[in-house]
Amino acid sequence: MPEKDQIFIFTKRELSLIKNIFADNDTLLYTIRKVLFQFPLTQVEKEYIKQYVSKDVMGILRKKLMPELGNEYPFGNLSNILMTLQKPFSTKLDEDMDWQFDAKLLEMKYVKQQLSTLEDIETQQELKLKDMATLEGSKKDRFVNITAYIFLIGYIDPILYEIKVLAGAKEETPEEQAKRLTRDSSK
């Protein structure tokens, strides 16, 4: 069950951790981004990841990038990477979904791989994001790879930006929040 007054996917402890670790620390977020997108890292950046990407940081990243359904989330915050299949379900026939499923499996495998890489920066990476950015191969391979590539670019970056915003957000008491929401709704 969510904490009292919890409005985000993150608990008060996690929000505090986000603020303590990521506020005014764009370097860490950009370095994590480099890992998630497989951009080349310097040795200094690898050491930075080893130093700052703790079990708690991984918990935050996993909660946003690969969330699992759970009762601890407040209303409106249940999410899962599979939910992005909702629109194709409404527009495609069942037999047309196989390639969408293959793309989603590739996306999930890639995100899991990159999260593992953050935990062990020297991990060998089977999947390469740049290899997905191709219009070569069979019709199915082109569809699966490009769909996964486009999704990953549009999925990862906004999540890191959300963490950046949360890290810089001013903490409000419930009374301050209610007052602000009332003020904003009267505009």
Phi and psi in degrees as a GROMACS rama.xvg file:
@    title "Ramachandran Plot"
@    xaxis  label "Phi"
@    yaxis  label "Psi"
@TYPE xy
-63.9892  158.587  PRO-2
-68.0024  158.005  GLU-3
-60.7043  133.701  LYS-4
67.5451  12.0276  ASP-5
-74.4633  126.055  GLN-6
-117.071  -13.898  ILE-7
-110.182  170.847  PHE-8
-61.7972  -25.3546  ILE-9
-91.4984  143.361  PHE-10
-75.5858  171.472  THR-11
-58.9408  -41.6125  LYS-12
-61.3891  -43.9179  ARG-13
-67.268  -40.3812  GLU-14
-62.5023  -40.2131  LEU-15
-63.0123  -42.1324  SER-16
-62.574  -43.3903  LEU-17
-59.2209  -45.4266  ILE-18
-64.5827  -43.4556  LYS-19
-67.974  -33.8688  ASN-20
-92.7155  -41.5961  ILE-21
-102.011  -18.0783  PHE-22
-62.4445  129.781  ALA-23
56.8267  27.7177  ASP-24
-130.938  59.2531  ASN-25
-61.2524  -27.8981  ASP-26
-57.5722  -44.014  THR-27
-65.3196  -46.1948  LEU-28
-62.3126  -41.6983  LEU-29
-67.9261  -33.3326  TYR-30
-71.2114  -40.2401  THR-31
-61.3228  -41.874  ILE-32
-59.1432  -42.6479  ARG-33
-59.9946  -40.0463  LYS-34
-66.3064  -47.4533  VAL-35
-63.3904  -31.1808  LEU-36
-99.5636  5.17997  PHE-37
61.4382  33.118  GLN-38
-74.44  149.638  PHE-39
-60.0983  140.158  PRO-40
-112.403  143.1  LEU-41
-79.9503  166.985  THR-42
-62.9083  -36.6883  GLN-43
-62.2702  -42.0934  VAL-44
-66.3115  -38.3109  GLU-45
-61.3094  -42.5348  LYS-46
-65.7714  -36.7786  GLU-47
-61.5998  -44.8348  TYR-48
-61.4672  -47.2573  ILE-49
-58.8816  -37.5451  LYS-50
-75.6663  -42.2265  GLN-51
-103.96  -17.0961  TYR-52
-90.5223  87.3031  VAL-53
-86.7138  178.556  SER-54
-59.8578  -39.3797  LYS-55
-64.7003  -43.0639  ASP-56
-62.9781  -41.5945  VAL-57
-63.128  -37.3609  MET-58
-60.7061  -42.1759  GLY-59
-64.8484  -46.6423  ILE-60
-64.1757  -42.8365  LEU-61
-63.7169  -40.109  ARG-62
-61.6565  -32.0247  LYS-63
-91.0676  -41.3612  LYS-64
-83.4737  -35.778  LEU-65
-135.733  59.6119  MET-66
-65.6762  145.332  PRO-67
-109.633  143.101  GLU-68
-62.1142  138.26  LEU-69
-161.532  157.954  GLY-70
-75.6376  -8.26229  ASN-71
-81.4216  -1.38696  GLU-72
-94.6378  141.623  TYR-73
-71.9866  166.767  PRO-74
-53.8974  140.657  PHE-75
82.4997  2.88622  GLY-76
-118.064  4.60615  ASN-77
-70.117  128.285  LEU-78
-149.098  159.342  SER-79
-162.249  145.77  ASN-80
-59.4083  -26.404  ILE-81
-69.9274  -19.1183  LEU-82
-63.7613  -18.4093  MET-83
-71.5634  -6.22032  THR-84
-83.7477  -6.09085  LEU-85
-56.8722  -47.6288  GLN-86
-65.0654  -47.3551  LYS-87
-58.3193  -33.7884  PRO-88
-60.8995  -35.4997  PHE-89
-81.2315  -13.439  SER-90
-117.324  -8.92172  THR-91
-120.465  155.684  LYS-92
-76.765  158.326  LEU-93
-51.9889  -45.4502  ASP-94
-69.4195  -18.6871  GLU-95
-83.9704  -5.86032  ASP-96
-84.9761  -14.6899  MET-97
-54.4891  -44.7103  ASP-98
-68.5346  -35.0861  TRP-99
-62.3039  -43.626  GLN-100
-61.4488  -42.9897  PHE-101
-62.4805  -40.2715  ASP-102
-64.0643  -43.1138  ALA-103
-64.8459  -40.0174  LYS-104
-61.736  -41.0462  LEU-105
-63.8399  -44.0097  LEU-106
-59.7175  -46.9471  GLU-107
-65.3092  -41.3318  MET-108
-63.2763  -39.9959  LYS-109
-64.9736  -47.6844  TYR-110
-61.3787  -44.7663  VAL-111
-60.4687  -42.5912  LYS-112
-60.0569  -45.5608  GLN-113
-70.9849  -32.3767  GLN-114
-64.7557  -40.1598  LEU-115
-63.5657  -36.013  SER-116
-65.3041  -37.4453  THR-117
-63.0178  -32.6097  LEU-118
-76.0718  -32.5944  GLU-119
-139.67  94.5698  ASP-120
-61.0459  -18.4568  ILE-121
-92.0624  4.14505  GLU-122
-58.782  135.899  THR-123
-74.5449  138.588  GLN-124
-108.189  114.221  GLN-125
-69.7528  -45.7572  GLU-126
-90.9335  135.535  LEU-127
-117.96  124.111  LYS-128
-58.2046  -41.7246  LEU-129
-63.2528  -27.0208  LYS-130
-72.0624  -19.8632  ASP-131
-79.5327  -19.9451  MET-132
-86.2534  63.9366  ALA-133
-139.975  147.95  THR-134
-110.005  20.866  LEU-135
-101.186  165.538  GLU-136
98.3921  -169.775  GLY-137
-67.9501  166.106  SER-138
-57.1898  -43.6518  LYS-139
-64.1584  -47.0721  LYS-140
-60.03  -42.7289  ASP-141
-60.9163  -47.2368  ARG-142
-61.3448  -50.7655  PHE-143
-61.9178  -47.9316  VAL-144
-65.6427  -48.1493  ASN-145
-67.7157  -39.6639  ILE-146
-60.4797  -45.759  THR-147
-65.0086  -43.5813  ALA-148
-59.7738  -49.8817  TYR-149
-63.0227  -43.4011  ILE-150
-60.1195  -48.9618  PHE-151
-61.4371  -41.1786  LEU-152
-62.2319  -44.2911  ILE-153
-80.4203  -9.10377  GLY-154
-98.6409  -48.4162  TYR-155
-70.8079  -50.4339  ILE-156
-59.268  -47.514  ASP-157
-61.9445  -31.5121  PRO-158
-67.1607  -42.5692  ILE-159
-65.109  -37.2609  LEU-160
-64.8652  -39.7327  TYR-161
-60.4541  -41.8747  GLU-162
-62.6573  -41.1432  ILE-163
-59.9944  -44.2904  LYS-164
-65.1939  -45.2013  VAL-165
-60.8939  -37.8109  LEU-166
-64.4178  -32.0529  ALA-167
-96.703  -1.82704  GLY-168
-71.6811  139.567  ALA-169
-73.7048  135.627  LYS-170
-77.904  136.627  GLU-171
-120.172  147.261  GLU-172
-75.9186  162.001  THR-173
-57.319  -34.854  PRO-174
-66.9721  -43.6482  GLU-175
-63.0051  -40.5444  GLU-176
-64.4925  -45.8848  GLN-177
-60.414  -42.1856  ALA-178
-63.0837  -44.3857  LYS-179
-63.9117  -44.143  ARG-180
-64.5769  -39.2309  LEU-181
-63.8435  -44.3496  THR-182
-62.5671  -45.8299  ARG-183
-65.4405  -36.1187  ASP-184
-74.7084  -17.2326  SER-185
-88.9259  0.216213  SER-186
